[in-house]
Amino acid sequence: MPVRRPPLILALSVLPALALSALAGCGQDAQQGLPPPSAESQAAIKDDGGAPRAAFGRAIDGLFDEDLGRTQALVVMKRGSVIAERYGAGVKPDTRLDGLGMGQCVTALMVGQLVSDGRLRLAESAPIPAWQRPGDPRGEITLKQLLQMRSGLRHSETAASATGGPARQSDRMRMLYLDGRDDMAAYAEAQPLEAPAGARFVDSAATSVILSDLAARVLSSDRNPERRRKAVNDYLRNRVFAPIGMDSATAGFDRAGTMVGSAMVHASARDWAKLGEFLRHTGSIQGAQILPRRWVQFMLESSPRNPGYGAGVWLNKAKAEAGAGGEEVLFPGMAPGNVFACVGEYGQYVIGSPDQLLTIVRLGESDPQQERLVHDRLGKLLAMFPGGI
């Protein structure tokens, strides 16, 4: 007697709901002419976090396209849990990756703890001996102005090359790799004022090195490089990295024992994400206030000379004046206004979105043209989640 097969609709009805949803999504993608996400991106997604799953997967693929250079790591957290995680070739979850300019954010947190301890004062003149000589206008520069990148000190972060090659004579390059590399703070602090203190915003790697030197001056009793390095490293470990849970994090120092506060902080992508979560929770971990809330609020308030920058952190605001950092660094009009980010050269991002309960980390190697693509694709990824604009 022939076996009777159930109707197709009955067979489909017993499939798991998740499989039906996936079939429907594939059908929609096919109708729209969109490719399905790669197997790597589908495996990377543990939870869609409220974003369209197929579009989320394609967005992850887009951030690993070769036209962006090389993406080493992408981590997406929602409500404090990792919902997606993918790595490039040769990179593992515990691989330490350089945050480059994101070191500014770490430096600002360390300075915040020193202010909390009463060892530095935000509104007072920065205690740098060379600036305290009678008649030196640099004595007007406050710690607050340094943190908000409006010291007025001469600085060129980049410099154009007449041959089209890499810029090698900017102040940043000279300080990090040429005549300033052995004592970066001495190089940075020797620069003259080219604008009145507080009058102009300039993103400056040198400023973060000055802040690191201030930390070393109050933590170590002398200029011995080894003792300076140990004092700052111990304080950074005990008061910043360990409380946040950034167990993999390490900081780089120059030969004078000064932390390179604008770069050379290495950590795993997951630990960089913990930094974003710490800021998103305004300095608390599981309800325990590690850093005074008012300090993190200060970091996330607009600098008077550039609404798109706080203190060590970039903000999702349009710049108020020409020359205040070039193009918008974040995503005005694409994401909630309280989005913030630690940003480093070559496309390093730790993005926090309090309204969306999100933290997104992208680490990699991209040239300036590719960096713009990274920026745009991260903005579109952010906009996929509930609460986006």
C-alpha positions in Angstrom: 0.0 0.0 0.0 1.6 3.3 -1.0 2.7 5.6 1.8 0.7 8.8 1.9 2.8 11.9 2.5 1.5 14.9 4.4 0.7 18.0 2.5 3.7 20.4 2.2 2.0 23.0 4.4 1.7 20.5 7.2 5.3 19.5 6.8 6.3 23.2 7.0 4.2 23.7 10.1 6.3 21.4 12.1 9.6 23.2 11.3 10.9 25.3 14.2 9.8 28.9 14.2 13.4 30.1 14.0 13.9 28.1 10.7 10.7 29.6 9.2 11.9 33.0 10.2 15.2 32.4 8.5 13.5 31.1 5.3 11.3 34.2 5.3 14.3 36.4 5.7 16.1 34.7 2.9 13.0 35.2 0.7 13.0 38.9 1.5 16.7 39.2 0.7 16.2 37.3 -2.6 13.3 39.6 -3.5 15.4 42.7 -2.8 18.5 41.3 -4.6 20.6 41.2 -1.4 23.1 38.5 -0.7 22.8 36.5 2.5 25.4 37.1 5.2 28.5 35.0 5.1 28.8 32.0 7.3 31.4 33.8 9.4 29.1 36.7 10.2 26.1 34.4 10.8 28.2 32.5 13.3 29.4 35.7 14.9 25.9 36.8 15.9 24.8 35.3 19.2 21.8 37.6 19.5 20.5 40.2 17.1 19.8 42.8 19.8 16.7 43.9 18.0 18.4 44.6 14.7 17.3 42.9 11.5 19.4 39.7 11.7 20.2 39.4 8.0 21.1 43.1 7.7 23.1 42.9 10.8 25.1 40.0 9.3 25.7 41.9 6.1 26.8 45.0 8.1 29.4 42.8 9.9 30.6 41.5 6.5 30.9 45.0 5.2 33.2 45.9 8.1 35.5 43.0 7.1 35.6 43.9 3.4 39.0 44.4 1.9 38.1 48.0 0.8 38.3 49.0 4.5 41.9 47.8 4.8 42.1 45.2 7.5 39.6 44.8 10.3 41.2 42.9 13.2 38.2 42.7 15.6 34.6 43.7 15.9 32.7 43.4 19.2 29.0 44.4 19.7 27.6 44.5 23.2 23.9 45.1 24.2 22.8 45.5 27.8 26.3 44.5 28.9 26.5 41.2 27.0 28.4 40.4 23.8 25.8 39.8 21.0 28.3 39.7 18.1 32.0 39.1 17.8 34.2 38.5 14.8 38.0 38.5 14.3 40.4 38.9 11.4 43.0 36.4 10.4 45.5 35.7 13.1 43.6 37.6 15.8 41.9 35.8 18.7 39.6 37.1 21.5 42.6 37.5 23.9 44.9 39.2 21.3 46.1 42.6 22.6 45.5 45.3 20.0 46.7 48.9 19.9 44.1 51.5 20.4 46.4 54.3 19.2 44.6 57.6 19.8 42.1 55.9 22.1 44.9 56.2 24.7 43.6 59.7 25.2 40.5 58.3 26.9 42.6 56.1 29.2 44.8 59.0 30.2 41.7 61.1 31.0 40.4 58.4 33.3 43.8 58.2 35.1 43.8 62.0 35.6 40.2 61.8 36.8 41.3 59.4 39.6 44.1 61.8 40.5 41.7 64.7 40.7 39.4 62.5 42.8 42.3 61.8 45.2 43.0 65.5 45.5 46.5 65.2 43.8 45.6 67.4 40.8 43.1 70.2 40.5 41.0 70.8 37.4 40.7 74.6 37.5 44.3 75.4 38.5 47.3 76.1 36.4 49.0 72.9 35.2 52.0 72.3 37.6 54.7 72.2 35.0 57.9 73.9 36.4 59.0 75.4 33.0 55.6 77.2 32.7 55.7 78.8 36.1 58.5 81.2 35.4 57.5 84.9 35.7 56.1 86.2 32.5 55.6 82.8 30.8 52.0 82.9 29.3 51.9 79.1 29.4 51.4 79.5 33.2 47.8 80.4 32.4 47.0 76.9 31.0 44.8 74.9 33.3 44.4 71.2 33.6 40.8 71.5 32.3 42.0 73.2 29.2 44.6 70.5 28.6 41.9 67.8 28.9 39.6 69.6 26.5 42.4 70.1 23.9 42.4 73.9 24.1 45.8 74.6 25.7 46.8 77.0 22.9 50.2 75.3 22.5 51.6 75.1 19.0 50.9 71.7 17.6 50.4 70.1 14.2 48.8 66.6 14.4 49.4 66.0 10.7 51.4 67.7 7.9 50.9 67.6 4.2 53.6 66.0 2.0 54.6 67.8 -1.1 55.5 64.4 -2.8 52.2 62.7 -1.8 54.1 60.4 0.6 53.4 60.0 4.3 53.7 63.1 6.6 56.9 62.8 8.6 57.4 66.3 10.0 54.2 66.9 11.9 54.7 67.6 15.6 53.0 64.3 16.4 55.5 62.4 14.2 58.4 64.3 15.6 57.4 63.7 19.2 56.6 60.0 18.8 59.3 58.8 16.4 62.0 61.5 15.8 63.7 64.1 17.9 61.1 63.9 20.7 60.8 60.2 21.1 63.2 59.8 24.1 61.5 62.4 26.2 58.1 63.2 24.7 56.9 65.4 27.5 60.0 67.6 27.2 59.3 68.1 23.5 55.5 68.7 24.1 56.0 71.1 27.0 58.7 73.2 25.1 56.2 74.3 22.5 55.2 78.0 22.6 51.7 79.3 22.7 50.2 80.2 19.3 46.8 81.1 20.7 45.6 82.3 24.1 45.1 79.5 26.6 41.5 78.2 26.2 40.8 80.1 22.9 41.1 77.3 20.3 40.5 73.6 19.9 43.4 71.5 18.5 43.3 67.7 18.7 46.8 67.0 20.0 48.7 63.8 20.8 51.2 66.0 22.6 48.6 67.2 25.1 47.9 63.7 26.3 51.6 63.2 26.8 51.7 66.4 29.0 48.8 65.0 31.0 50.7 61.7 31.5 53.8 63.7 32.6 51.6 65.5 35.2 50.5 62.1 36.5 54.1 61.0 36.8 55.1 64.1 38.6 52.5 63.6 41.4 53.0 59.9 41.6 56.8 59.7 41.7 59.2 61.8 43.8 62.0 62.1 41.2 62.7 61.9 37.5 64.2 58.4 37.6 62.7 56.7 34.5 62.2 53.3 36.1 60.6 54.7 39.3 58.3 57.0 37.2 57.3 54.1 35.0 56.5 51.8 37.9 54.6 54.5 39.8 52.3 55.3 36.9 52.0 51.7 35.8 50.9 50.6 39.2 48.4 53.4 39.6 47.0 52.8 36.2 46.7 49.1 36.9 45.1 49.5 40.3 42.9 52.5 39.8 41.8 52.2 36.1 42.4 48.8 34.4 41.7 46.4 37.2 38.5 48.0 38.4 37.1 48.1 34.9 38.2 44.5 34.3 40.7 45.3 31.5 43.0 42.6 32.6 44.8 42.4 29.3 45.6 46.1 29.1 49.2 47.4 28.9 50.5 50.9 28.5 53.7 52.0 26.7 56.3 54.4 28.1 59.2 56.4 26.6 62.8 56.3 27.8 62.1 59.1 30.3 59.5 56.9 32.0 56.5 58.9 30.7 53.4 57.1 29.6 52.7 57.7 26.0 49.2 59.0 26.9 48.0 59.5 23.4 48.8 56.0 22.1 50.5 52.7 22.8 47.7 51.3 25.0 47.1 47.7 24.0 44.2 45.5 25.1 41.9 42.8 23.8 38.8 43.8 21.9 36.6 42.5 24.7 38.6 44.7 27.2 38.2 47.7 25.0 34.5 47.0 25.0 34.6 47.0 28.8 36.0 50.5 28.6 33.0 51.6 26.6 30.6 50.0 29.0 32.3 51.7 31.9 31.8 55.1 30.3 28.2 54.2 29.3 27.5 53.5 33.0 29.1 56.8 33.9 32.0 55.3 35.9 30.3 52.4 37.7 30.7 48.6 37.5 27.7 46.5 38.6 26.4 49.4 40.7 29.8 50.2 42.3 31.0 53.7 41.5 34.7 53.3 40.6 35.2 56.9 39.4 33.1 59.8 40.5 30.1 60.2 38.3 30.7 63.9 37.9 34.1 63.2 36.3 32.7 60.9 33.6 29.9 63.5 33.0 32.7 66.1 32.6 34.4 63.8 30.0 31.1 63.5 28.1 30.4 67.3 28.1 31.3 69.4 25.1 34.5 71.4 25.1 33.7 75.1 24.9 35.6 75.2 21.6 34.4 72.1 19.9 31.0 70.5 20.8 32.1 67.3 19.2 34.8 66.7 21.8 34.6 66.3 25.6 37.7 65.3 27.6 39.5 62.4 26.0 36.2 61.4 24.3 34.6 62.4 21.0 30.9 63.3 21.1 28.0 63.0 18.6 27.7 66.7 18.0 28.2 68.9 14.9 31.3 71.1 15.2 30.5 74.7 15.9 33.3 76.4 14.0 35.6 75.8 11.0 38.8 74.1 11.8 37.4 72.4 14.9 38.6 69.0 13.9 37.6 68.8 10.2 34.7 66.5 9.4 32.4 65.4 12.1 34.2 62.5 13.9 30.9 60.7 14.9 27.4 60.5 13.5 25.2 63.6 13.9 21.8 62.9 12.5 22.5 59.2 12.2 22.5 58.2 15.9 21.3 59.5 19.2 22.9 62.8 20.4 24.4 61.2 23.5 26.5 58.7 21.5 30.2 59.0 22.4 33.4 57.3 21.3 37.1 56.8 22.0 38.7 57.2 18.5 42.2 56.3 17.3 44.1 56.6 14.1 43.6 54.0 11.3 40.0 53.4 12.2 40.0 52.4 15.9 36.7 52.9 17.6 35.0 52.2 21.0 31.5 53.6 20.6 29.0 53.9 23.4 25.2 54.6 22.9 23.4 55.0 26.3 20.0 55.3 24.7 20.5 52.1 22.7 22.3 50.2 25.5 25.1 49.5 23.0 28.8 49.4 22.9 30.6 48.7 19.6 34.4 48.1 19.1 36.2 48.1 15.8 40.0 47.7 15.7 42.0 47.5 12.5 44.3 49.1 10.0 42.8 51.5 7.5 44.3 54.4 5.5 42.6 57.8 5.6 40.3 57.1 2.7 39.4 53.7 4.2 38.8 55.3 7.6 35.9 57.3 6.1 34.3 54.0 4.9 34.8 52.5 8.4 33.2 55.5 9.9 30.2 55.4 7.6 29.6 51.7 8.0 29.8 51.9 11.7 27.2 54.7 11.7 24.9 52.5 9.6 25.4 49.6 11.9 24.5 51.8 14.9 21.4 53.0 13.2 20.1 49.4 12.8 19.4 49.0 16.5 16.2 50.2 18.3 16.6 53.7 19.6 18.6 54.9 16.6 17.6 57.9 14.6 
